[in-house]
Amino acid sequence: MKAIIFSIAASLIATAASAQNTDDARWVDQCVRDSAGYNVSERVKVMYCSCMVARMSNSETRSVSQWEQANPKIRDDCARRAGWN
């Protein structure tokens, strides 16, 4: 079962990252890993993290977790768009 979930998550990450550069894909992957403790689907995590990374500047040095704390309006918008309830 875990292998199936991992496979689905990897597929979603790959799909979300296909339109992003390699650096963005790493940020999304790290964000999803940082969100491991939250009780939402991997799909929602990938959508949320992709939204957050897309909103961040290319020169941003903070992690998504750090950046979202400083940008609550964007965090809330991405959560709503991703279906994070």
C-alpha positions, 0 to 999 in steps of 0.5 A, a space after each residue: 500500500 505504501 508503495 502505491 501511495 509513493 508511486 502516486 505521489 511521485 507521479 503527481 510531483 513529476 506532473 506538477 514539476 514538469 512545467 517548472 524548472 529543476 530548482 522549483 521541483 526541488 522546492 516543491 519536493 521539500 515542501 511536500 516532505 515538510 508537510 508529511 505530518 498533515 492529514 491531507 492527500 499527497 495531491 493536495 500537498 503537491 498542488 499547495 506546494 506548487 502554488 506556493 513555489 510559483 508565487 515565490 521569487 526566483 531569488 528567494 532563499 527561504 524554504 516554503 515553510 518559512 516563506 508561508 509564515 511571512 505571507 499568510 494571504 498567499 498561504 491561504 489562497 494556495 490552501 484554498 486553491 489546493 483544496 486544503 481544508 
